[in-house]
Amino acid sequence: QDKCLKKISSGLYTFQTYLGYIQETFSSEKQNIESLYYSTEHLARTIRQMVINPDEVIIPDSATQESLRAKLKSDKTWIEKITTHLILRDFTSFMEKTVRAVRYLKNTRSFSV
């Protein structure tokens, strides 16, 4: 259970970096992306607090985040659109798995949400 929650929280913190990139490049849906970014941050923080030792949750530091954003940037609009699409598709998949995991943990006696 604890290992699962650590993985979920770490994954959410990692996706925040990707969502930050989308926020910078996908200006037509700025409000929706901003809402998704902050909701993801809140969920990551909430799940991190449920972990026995929250310090074990891996949170990318600002240097890692900037490095990743720099690698994602492109001069070609088409590549940015494809990158955005892939990030959102992977985020959706991650969240579907997260919901299943949380539902499973909730149905066990040792977990309460």
KAZIJO-V65036 format. One record per helix or strand of 3 or more residues. SS is the DSSP state (@ for helix, = for strand). FROM is the first residue (numbers start at 1). TO is the last residue. If there is no record, write none. Layout:
BEGIN
SS,FROM,TO + SS,FROM,TO
END
This chain:
BEGIN
@,2,25 + @,27,50 + @,54,56 + @,62,72 + @,77,107
END
